[in-house]
Amino acid sequence: MLGEPIRLGSRVVRNRIVFPAHLTNAAVRNCPSAEHAAYYAARAAGGAGLVIVEEQAIDRPYEKAVLGTDPAVVPGYRAITDAVHAHGALVLAQVGHNGAQSSSLYSRTPVEAPSAIPDPMFREMPVALDDAGIARIVAGFATVARHCVAGGFDGVEIQGSQASVVRQFLSPLTNHRDDRYADGVVFLREVLTAVRAELGDRVLGVRLQGDEGLDGGLTAADAARVATRIADLVDVVNTAVGVATATLPLIEPPMGVPAGYAEPVPSAVRAALVGTGIPVIGVGRYTTPEQARRALEVGACDLVGVVRGQIADPSFATRALAGDRVRRCIGCNQECIAAVGLNRRLGCVVNPDAGREAVPVAVSRSRRRVLVVGGGPAGLAAAAEAAERGHDVHLVERSDRLGGQLAIAAAAPERRELAFAVADLAHRCRDAGVRMWLRHVSSNGRCGDPFCSPAEHVIVATGARPDPPSGTVDVSDVLTGAASPSGRVLVVDDLGGPAAPSVAEVLAQRGAHVRLMTSGMVAAEGLGPLLERERWRRRAAALGIELLTDRVLLGGGVLHHPTGALEPLDADVVVHAGPRVPDEIEGPGTRVGDVLAPRDAAAAIREGTDAARAIR
Amino acid sequence: MPVDPDGPSRSRGDYSGPAADYSLTAACEVRGRRLPSRVLFGPHATNSSPDRALGPVEHDRARAAGGAGVIVTEVASVTADDRPYEYAPLAASCSADWAAVAAACAPATVLAGLGHAGSQSSVRGVLRAPSSVPDPATRVVPRPLSPAEIDELVGAFATAARAAVDAGCAGVEIAAGQYSLLRQFRSGLTTPTPDDRVLLAVLEAVRAAVPGAWVGLRLGVDELAPWAGITLASSWGTVDRVADLVDHVVPVRGSAMSVASTRPDAHTAPGFLADACRAVRDVVAGRCAVVLAGSVVDPADAQAALDSGVADLVEMTRAQLADPDLVATVRAGRAPRPCVLTNQRCRVRDVRNPTIGCTVEPSVGEHGPRAGNASLLAPGDSNAASSAPRGRRSDGADFLASSARSDALPAPEVLVAGAGPAGMEAARTLALGGRAVRVVERADEPGGLLRTIATLPGRHRFARLADWYVDELARLGVSMQVGRVVDGPADVVATGGRDSDRSGLTPLAVLRGAPLDGPVVIDDPLGDGTAVALAEHLAPTHQVTLVTADQVAGKQVPDLVGANTRLQRAGVERVLEHRVVERHADHVVVADVVTGTRRTVPGTLVDAGPRRPGHPASGRLIGDALAPRTVAEAIREGRRAAAEILRAG
């Protein structure tokens, strides 16, 4: 089913796999960049049927938005569409206006919205649009559509869901008007009509909100009702759940949320559109071909949107259709959602090329004997990449398992998919013929095999080891089972990432009375950008984990540093999550990952890959 | 940390305008260089160049034209591996811009800011630092620099200095204060072996690379962390050693653990570095010039520092953001537009990369490719010695001159409704453009919300802003009618916003004296600083609880750490990650935003939520009348509305 072509208005998509719109922060001076073209082309080359390029904005919502009303965007559009078309995919551009989900930070002009109701995140009082303002925004949609046509897009998708003035018109939470626009569909129809006039027979789609996740907000039934009222104007309906500035974890849920969680929305819309011939796109953490296939089989949708799965593996579609294994998205959200949320370029933990597709990779013409020391993510990535590039690669790992810290972290609740990254790297190593030596250490550039000749190139990926303060237990020892603290446990978080919250949860599940303490202002702060914090907080509350902030260990007690108050330690065991120290070895070699400086898996995999590519 | 040094200033009596004969603003000779004044415009992040160069030259040119003596450009990283913030300049990309600034700013002395942020950086690769101690903000573990890498770093400072001088800069200022690897080498907070060898090596190398050029130094002398950090006492040796190597030293304070303390907001008394600066000046004993930094925003304070031997020069960076013509205005015997020390728009080290702005001066950051709109007009005539209101600038204010040309047929009087910041800014700009202006204000005195806000902690300088506007309008001959409402249409409607229709007292009602007994619960859905300031204001007399859905109080406040620390020290209970779900006469019910768990909080409710737009009157609506926001938007829209009227003629 995934491979079956389908008609969208005047065009035919070659298969059912869509690369839906999402922010990349790849714009340069608010115009599309060469990175954009390479990024989208890679997914088209990888077999996606339909690519929907990120929002082309009418307003100025975030710093690196592409401002689609500026005619300067057209050459960049052309570069994107030529690159995508070269691989046989259709390409639409999403067009949007963010209304109150914006600030005046970049525009230095007032924010505008259907009603004078501030957005929960931006909190800037908007000016309620008058008729002239509405006409200006409708004309803005048409202008962007005109640029999209000039730039060679097969059509556009109107953003009416996550961050959108359209959604604000449709939702009773944000539309308190008493004029004819009290019915938000009136506005949407004006937009669609104006855009259709620019598009001719090109594809016009709309992305509808089906669950705002807010009391009194839009539901799947609303999306279905809206869809039927615009069916005469559109060729395809895409769906979404969650509001970007209020209920973001609904849009891009972390690894604890199962695939298909959003299926009620496309299902309802599809049921409402029966007989119209308008296909419906479903989304919702479909990260494997099986999940995508199942969504079609149960009739939830006609096309399946796979964002993170295709960020992780640009060849997802080709591999899915061929029944091959894909490199799996692990739902960690670290380099995609979190990075973009922090105004950085989109990347991917498991795919170090995501977001830098335009950077050329030199072809290797030599075959070198390469020794990789260490089987964590950095070493595995280095070994896999080197072997795939034709080198003769041996990997030695001191312990009896691969994956290093990543494998250890996967033992925590709702972190299981971290192990997918290890497994997929190990698969690549095996497929490429890397010889693995577990429970071995290197000596003088030789691997454990006494008959192995000395390596011409050594990559040192020995990682880092814990360095807990005396009298405390390191978090990794809890996850590996090396330590089993019980009773009253104080987990001290000097990292701010997922480690300490994970361990607090593990210990509480084992029956300990757990308090999680940080020197910072927010407990489990690092889970926020990963969109895991709400889920974790709910579980932590159920387990009775207490959260302490603004506190540090001092002597035998605890110091509340804002006030200087000293508090008793009140714990049988202190578990510590703190900076690790590089696990250096003697001898030459390129250092990658934590042994260079203890950081995260993304850095490890990127540096391992780059080191392998640097072998000449 | 001193809080509210002069307290709320309701009266005019605490402040007298500057005098025209200040030595601060007189031309002088310092270490053989002729300076137009003793006022320094210090290095600051502007986020205005995506190319990692410097921003538009107008930013510095305007301050030089306004009389600044020394201009230090935004700190440029000396090596490509350093990127303290996304648009931090890179020395290798700055030569053309250094040349442009140097050319545009004569006769001011232009120095190139040079630095390396070490562990206080934000690159995706590997951070380099003296040791592996992570920065407390990012918690990223850096890689310690090897001796060979330190040599390279020293060489990079020398190379960058050479490039800056070759480009036409008079010299450089080396960053060894906040955000600096050179400070990190000196601090026990960031290395187990603190000493000043790397700093000295850099200064010697730079000296050798640019013999005869001016070499300045921004030196951290107090990290406010006496248990391990740099202290005043530990700095004397360094000061003594660097005195022979540099032409000026700017003592500054703060570490990675206290970034807000370096350029603090109005909760810290201006001039907080005066004692340290005087002590540094005693140690250097004339071997180099000493610059007073640290929230010096009033010319009288700066002059007092010179008169009492605290310093040879005074850094007035934020004051010159607020009034680019500060020096010229003082020379003319008038008060410059006052900096309000909120840091709301000028502190731009933020992942969103806002371009620099200023709460009170809307032209800041309006130049160049990243500016969102057509340039706002420049601030006005304030350095013209004559009191005749006429345009004088060519950069964005042409219409002032052109409107003046039409004097033959006098333009009709412009009627402005409302004398808050929006209305008064509009009136002032119109008057400067040569128009007759009448302002009608409903209240008994002009100022709008400025005077009410000024009763809050850290906001007292808004009263000075109101006073300044009143003085300016009087000087410019604007007719001000108070205690009246406009009957009929006004040209500019700046009548402010309205209270919300939700139940509960408003912060404004409380500040205006509404009776409030017993415990108080402040519901803060905005986190914009109002609720935090009100909580601080009430804490001495009431048991105060602040409820917010956010993970911290005052989420949008520039100094988040400071705000939350002050609240906790004041005994304010912060109910974080909760929302008010029930409102009663003497208590509210709050619910955890994640788990939904409810509890009761006793107290009288104060609703710090959004206000409503003003009456939907016809006319040109600006400021809170259009949509209640901050003083910055009010002033910006006042300026813009006036510009539109002047353009229309």
Boltz contact constraints between the chains, C-beta under 6 A:
constraints:
  - contact:
      token1: [A, 63]
      token2: [B, 353]
      max_distance: 6.0
  - contact:
      token1: [A, 105]
      token2: [B, 354]
      max_distance: 6.0
  - contact:
      token1: [A, 106]
      token2: [B, 372]
      max_distance: 6.0
  - contact:
      token1: [A, 107]
      token2: [B, 372]
      max_distance: 6.0
  - contact:
      token1: [A, 108]
      token2: [B, 372]
      max_distance: 6.0
  - contact:
      token1: [A, 108]
      token2: [B, 373]
      max_distance: 6.0
  - contact:
      token1: [A, 110]
      token2: [B, 627]
      max_distance: 6.0
  - contact:
      token1: [A, 116]
      token2: [B, 613]
      max_distance: 6.0
  - contact:
      token1: [A, 118]
      token2: [B, 610]
      max_distance: 6.0
  - contact:
      token1: [A, 123]
      token2: [B, 526]
      max_distance: 6.0
  - contact:
      token1: [A, 125]
      token2: [B, 610]
      max_distance: 6.0
  - contact:
      token1: [A, 125]
      token2: [B, 627]
      max_distance: 6.0
  - contact:
      token1: [A, 125]
      token2: [B, 628]
      max_distance: 6.0
  - contact:
      token1: [A, 125]
      token2: [B, 629]
      max_distance: 6.0
  - contact:
      token1: [A, 127]
      token2: [B, 626]
      max_distance: 6.0
  - contact:
      token1: [A, 127]
      token2: [B, 627]
      max_distance: 6.0
  - contact:
      token1: [A, 342]
      token2: [B, 351]
      max_distance: 6.0
  - contact:
      token1: [A, 343]
      token2: [B, 351]
      max_distance: 6.0
  - contact:
      token1: [A, 343]
      token2: [B, 352]
      max_distance: 6.0
  - contact:
      token1: [A, 496]
      token2: [B, 139]
      max_distance: 6.0
  - contact:
      token1: [A, 521]
      token2: [B, 552]
      max_distance: 6.0
  - contact:
      token1: [A, 521]
      token2: [B, 564]
      max_distance: 6.0
  - contact:
      token1: [A, 522]
      token2: [B, 551]
      max_distance: 6.0
  - contact:
      token1: [A, 534]
      token2: [B, 594]
      max_distance: 6.0
  - contact:
      token1: [A, 537]
      token2: [B, 594]
      max_distance: 6.0
  - contact:
      token1: [A, 538]
      token2: [B, 594]
      max_distance: 6.0
  - contact:
      token1: [A, 538]
      token2: [B, 595]
      max_distance: 6.0
  - contact:
      token1: [A, 541]
      token2: [B, 595]
      max_distance: 6.0
  - contact:
      token1: [A, 562]
      token2: [B, 565]
      max_distance: 6.0
  - contact:
      token1: [A, 562]
      token2: [B, 568]
      max_distance: 6.0
  - contact:
      token1: [A, 563]
      token2: [B, 568]
      max_distance: 6.0
  - contact:
      token1: [A, 563]
      token2: [B, 569]
      max_distance: 6.0
  - contact:
      token1: [A, 579]
      token2: [B, 134]
      max_distance: 6.0
  - contact:
      token1: [A, 579]
      token2: [B, 141]
      max_distance: 6.0
  - contact:
      token1: [A, 596]
      token2: [B, 126]
      max_distance: 6.0
  - contact:
      token1: [A, 597]
      token2: [B, 126]
      max_distance: 6.0
  - contact:
      token1: [A, 597]
      token2: [B, 141]
      max_distance: 6.0
  - contact:
      token1: [A, 597]
      token2: [B, 143]
      max_distance: 6.0
  - contact:
      token1: [A, 598]
      token2: [B, 141]
      max_distance: 6.0
